[in-house]
Amino acid sequence: MSDTHPAELFQPLGQDDPATVGGYRLSAVLGSGGMGKVYLSYTLGGRPVALKVIRPEFSEDAEFRRRFQQEVRAAQRVQGLYTAPVIDFDTDGAQPWLATAYVPGPSLAHAVSAHGRLPLRSVLLLTVGVAEALQVIHGADIVHRDLKPANVLLASDGPRVIDFGIARAADATSLTSSGVSVGTPAFMAPEQASTGTVTAATDVFALGQIIAFAAIGAPAYGDGNSHAILYRIVHEDPDLSALPAELKPLVTRCLSRDPAGRPSLAEVIEMCHALSPEPLRQGEDWLPKAVAGSITERLRLPEPARTPPPQPAAAPTPTPTELSAPAQPPTAPARPAQPADFPLQPPAPAYAPTQTAPAAPAAAPAAAPAAPGYPTPPPGYQTPPPGYPTPAPGYPAAAPGYPTPPPPHQPGYPPAAPQKSGPNGRIIAAGVIGGLIGIAVIVSLLPDGTAKDKGSSSSAAGNRGSSSGATPGPGSSAAQNQNKNQKRPDPTPATYQGIDITADYQIMLADNPPRPTSGGSNGVHYNHGDLFYSTDMILGKKLGTDNGKLVVLNNAQKGSLETCRTETRYTEEIKLDQLGDGTEICVLSDAGHIAVATYRGKSDSKDASDYITVDLTVWRGAEDPKKH
């Protein structure tokens, strides 16, 4: 492998970049985006991987972590020819990360920026590849949400779609609900930009944008600030004047403002085959030569980061040859290791001694004569008693003045005499007692009202002094007063009217606005909804939660944050026949959100859909998230 590589592709690690993440040694920076930073690393077998580390701002959000874990596990199920598979991940660490297979190819955004628009055959092969990738992604109950040219990589054997579903994890965090947009404005669908509604058809609109961008060389809705682009997407038609005539029917349908008017992915693939003058077959010639050349550049990877050599171990036990060396003169002893580098006593025996520990002698006894050929121990180095293992040279038995551990109680070895307190012990004890008295005086004089009962303060301080020193414990009056003064401020409520929840659909209180979503192939339990509506042939129709608790309020109660906080009659399911128009329900999610849902009735029997309607008032982050 060549040592040279394009500097703009593989940036060296900076001072703020970690050397390792999750056991992977990082070799270079591949890029960065709104969600985090991407690094190049290698598996133990030498395969390159792209490792994305999530931004700290998202990592600190409990709701993001919960969703990120769900989305990454779902992404593991995506195993398509045109997707980059998830290799490894960690959603619980200080900074969550995931590793995918490294794709040696430029993004569509980079290729168009550097080389201009693609020819018709390349665009058609790009389209069918991305459409096949979306079919696999949607088959795993994932909507990409952020399909754009930067998330489509051009490999030698076809496109690769990356970052599918990850944007959903950030869609309802405290960051996005406070104004941070998830998704790229120029490639959002109208319903995503206006109401936040996201379905599989949302990705089809983004695919139409991808086709137009590749064939025109610019976004179909033009450039400019995000607000102007979003307005054009929602209210105006795209500029397709530079689009090849063959592609206009396909792109026009994909960019329909009505999601129902967009084609299915199977129809997109069928239309591409019909438009191609020759059979579409993926091969290494699917891209123009200039773009294919940038793939070669990305194959010249930097070398894997070297693993640092192991640190030298402690000095080994001397061999018989070393023992026969002449003893060192006692006038120049080797400097013993510092206590910070080694334990203060030798390793404990395999069984515990039964006798009490002997007292430390007032004066250090003379060292026992060294064995023939064994170095004389330095001053303060005590020779272990008979029957106790001898430490290796350079490993101190005990620091000067530190008592030598007692020998094991072996047959024939007399028990040690009871330990007595020497002069040093009395001095230390007196110092400790004096310190405790000082602490008691300080605590008694604190300006928190405790000075009026100095006797009890002194006693409490004395009881705490042996374990926690002068710092008041969490149970002290000062700490309690401080905790009362630091009460969490009530969040500003958000109100939503007329939310229709279809049977076996669910909503998350963190969503802004809350949007009913399917529970996936396993029903409403798949995503652990904060509030779901389900139907059962045996148990009947009901409201429930998989991520918190519910309570129906009495007619005399008014739905409010304080009412929901003080209620204790919580359950996890409520039968629909218990509810009438205007009934209020408190919903508490494990993520710390509290809501009052006002029941407004259910669909008519003549309606084709089975759904209920609720009004919702949500206090996000009203409580600390529960730890599971």
Secondary structure as UniProt FT lines:
FT   TURN            7..9
FT   TURN            15..16
FT   STRAND          20..21
FT   TURN            22..23
FT   STRAND          24..32
FT   STRAND          36..42
FT   TURN            44..45
FT   STRAND          48..54
FT   HELIX           56..59
FT   HELIX           62..75
FT   TURN            76..77
FT   TURN            81..82
FT   STRAND          86..90
FT   STRAND          97..101
FT   HELIX           108..115
FT   HELIX           120..139
FT   TURN            140..141
FT   HELIX           149..151
FT   STRAND          152..155
FT   TURN            156..157
FT   STRAND          158..161
FT   TURN            164..165
FT   HELIX           166..170
FT   TURN            171..172
FT   HELIX           174..177
FT   TURN            178..179
FT   HELIX           185..187
FT   HELIX           190..194
FT   HELIX           200..216
FT   TURN            220..221
FT   HELIX           226..235
FT   TURN            241..242
FT   HELIX           245..247
FT   HELIX           248..254
FT   HELIX           259..261
FT   HELIX           265..275
FT   TURN            284..285
FT   HELIX           289..299
FT   HELIX           320..323
FT   TURN            330..331
FT   TURN            339..341
FT   TURN            372..373
FT   TURN            379..380
FT   TURN            386..387
FT   TURN            393..394
FT   TURN            400..401
FT   TURN            411..412
FT   HELIX           423..444
FT   TURN            447..449
FT   HELIX           450..453
FT   HELIX           454..468
FT   TURN            469..470
FT   TURN            474..475
FT   HELIX           477..485
FT   STRAND          494..502
FT   TURN            503..504
FT   STRAND          505..507
FT   TURN            509..510
FT   STRAND          517..518
FT   HELIX           520..525
FT   TURN            526..528
FT   STRAND          531..534
FT   TURN            537..539
FT   STRAND          542..544
FT   STRAND          548..552
FT   TURN            555..556
FT   HELIX           561..566
FT   STRAND          573..575
FT   HELIX           576..578
FT   TURN            581..582
FT   STRAND          584..589
FT   TURN            590..591
FT   STRAND          594..602
FT   TURN            605..606
FT   STRAND          611..619
FT   TURN            620..621
//
